[in-house]
Amino acid sequence: MIKLESLKKSDHFKLVLNGKKVHTNFYSIFATKNFLKLKKNTLLISFVAKKKIGNAVKRNRIRRKLKAITQKILKIKGAINTNYTYIIICKTKSYTEKYDKIFLEMQKSFKKLN
């Protein structure tokens, strides 16, 4: 099982935001090659939800939904490249959209990045 780890420093966020990008109606994914030394079976990925989206309950629900989708995609071999660091910025539409639709969209997005 691959463990998800979050970015901590703003400099790391800035580095990743200058890398590859994929935008959808539900989220935006930014990716760059790993620049930190990690343990095996870890993936550096951060989920960001701006206050503009809504209250804390809504933001956390979106974050949890996208994390669950990411973990499901990680079980598919080769779907997500663990040699990259990712930032996923949530959008308001992902709150109301069905899980399955976002899942398919996210699979396509990670394929574009790899």
C-alpha positions as CSV (number, residue, x, y, z in Angstrom):
1,M,0.0,0.0,0.0
2,I,1.4,3.4,-1.0
3,K,1.2,6.1,1.7
4,L,0.1,9.6,0.8
5,E,2.3,12.3,2.2
6,S,1.6,16.1,2.0
7,L,3.9,19.0,1.1
8,K,4.7,21.2,4.1
9,K,6.8,24.2,2.9
10,S,5.6,27.0,0.6
11,D,8.9,26.8,-1.4
12,H,7.9,23.2,-2.3
13,F,4.5,24.3,-3.4
14,K,6.0,27.0,-5.6
15,L,8.3,24.5,-7.3
16,V,5.4,22.1,-8.1
17,L,3.1,24.9,-9.3
18,N,5.7,25.7,-12.0
19,G,5.6,22.2,-13.5
20,K,3.2,20.3,-15.7
21,K,-0.5,21.2,-15.5
22,V,-3.9,19.6,-16.2
23,H,-7.2,21.5,-15.7
24,T,-10.7,20.0,-15.5
25,N,-14.0,21.3,-14.3
26,F,-13.6,19.5,-10.9
27,Y,-9.9,20.1,-10.1
28,S,-6.5,21.2,-11.4
29,I,-3.4,18.9,-11.1
30,F,0.1,20.2,-11.0
31,A,3.1,17.9,-11.2
32,T,6.9,17.9,-11.2
33,K,9.6,15.2,-10.7
34,N,10.4,14.4,-7.1
35,F,12.9,16.9,-5.6
36,L,12.8,15.4,-2.0
37,K,14.2,12.1,-0.9
38,L,11.3,9.9,0.2
39,K,10.9,6.5,1.7
40,K,9.7,3.7,-0.5
41,N,6.0,3.3,-1.0
42,T,5.2,7.0,-0.4
43,L,3.6,9.5,-2.8
44,L,4.0,13.3,-2.2
45,I,0.5,14.7,-3.0
46,S,-1.3,17.7,-1.5
47,F,-5.0,18.5,-1.8
48,V,-5.8,22.2,-1.7
49,A,-9.3,23.7,-1.3
50,K,-9.6,27.5,-1.2
51,K,-11.9,29.3,1.2
52,K,-13.8,30.6,-1.8
53,I,-15.3,27.1,-2.3
54,G,-17.4,27.3,0.9
55,N,-17.3,26.5,4.6
56,A,-14.9,24.0,6.2
57,V,-17.4,21.1,6.0
58,K,-17.8,21.5,2.2
59,R,-14.0,21.9,1.7
60,N,-13.1,18.8,3.8
61,R,-15.8,16.7,2.0
62,I,-14.3,17.6,-1.4
63,R,-10.8,16.9,-0.1
64,R,-11.9,13.5,1.3
65,K,-13.6,12.6,-2.0
66,L,-10.6,13.4,-4.1
67,K,-8.2,11.6,-1.7
68,A,-10.4,8.5,-1.8
69,I,-10.4,8.6,-5.7
70,T,-6.6,9.0,-5.7
71,Q,-6.1,6.0,-3.4
72,K,-8.4,3.9,-5.6
73,I,-6.4,5.0,-8.7
74,L,-3.1,4.1,-6.9
75,K,-4.3,0.4,-6.7
76,I,-4.3,0.3,-10.5
77,K,-0.7,-0.5,-11.4
78,G,1.1,2.3,-13.3
79,A,-1.8,4.7,-13.2
80,I,0.0,7.3,-11.1
81,N,3.8,7.8,-11.4
82,T,5.2,7.8,-7.8
83,N,8.4,9.6,-9.1
84,Y,6.4,12.8,-9.3
85,T,5.1,15.3,-6.7
86,Y,1.5,16.4,-7.2
87,I,-0.8,19.2,-6.0
88,I,-4.5,18.9,-6.6
89,I,-6.5,22.1,-6.3
90,C,-10.2,21.4,-5.8
91,K,-13.0,23.3,-7.5
92,T,-16.6,23.8,-6.4
93,K,-18.1,21.5,-9.0
94,S,-16.4,18.5,-7.4
95,Y,-18.8,18.8,-4.4
96,T,-22.0,18.1,-6.3
97,E,-20.6,15.7,-9.0
98,K,-20.9,11.9,-8.7
99,Y,-17.8,9.9,-7.5
100,D,-17.7,7.7,-10.6
101,K,-17.6,10.7,-13.0
102,I,-14.7,12.3,-11.1
103,F,-12.9,9.0,-10.9
104,L,-12.9,8.5,-14.7
105,E,-11.8,12.2,-15.2
106,M,-9.0,11.8,-12.8
107,Q,-7.7,8.6,-14.4
108,K,-7.5,10.5,-17.8
109,S,-5.7,13.4,-16.1
110,F,-3.0,11.2,-14.6
111,K,-2.5,9.5,-17.9
112,K,-1.9,12.9,-19.6
113,L,0.7,13.8,-16.9
114,N,2.6,10.5,-17.3
